[in-house]
Amino acid sequence: MKMTHLERIINALNRWLSWIAGGLLVAMMLLTVVNLLMVQVYVPFIG
């Protein structure tokens, strides 16, 4: 009984962290694309 409760908690945490990881991956890709476009149009990000 306790193991199934633990598995539910772990699965919920896994789903939550997967969404966060996916969102951060998309954000990094967008940052890269925007930086490349800024090189062509204006001043790119510093760094």
N, C-alpha and C positions, 0 to 999 in steps of 0.2 A: 504494500500500500504506500509506504513512504517513497519507494523508488519511483513509482509513477508520478508522484507529486514533484519529485526532484527533476524528472525528465521533462515535465511540463514547464517548469521554471527555466530549465536549460534551453528548451526549444524556443520559448518566448524570447529569452535573451539573445539567442542565436538569430532569430528573425529581426529583432530590433537592431542588433549590431550589423547585420547584413544590409539593412536599409541605410544605416549611417555610412557604411563603407561605400556603398554604391553612390550615395549622394556626394560624398567627398571625392570619389573618382570622377564623377561628372563635373564637379566644380574645378578640379585640377585640369581636366581637358578643356573646359571653357576658358580658364585663365590662360592656357597656352595658346589657344586659337585667338583670343582677344589680343594677346601680346603680339602675335605674328601679324595680325591686322593693323595694330597700332604702329608697327615698324613701317608699314607701307603708307599709312595715312598721316600719322602724327608721331609723337615721341613715345617709344615703348616704355614699359615699366622699368624702373631702376632696379638693378640687382642681378 
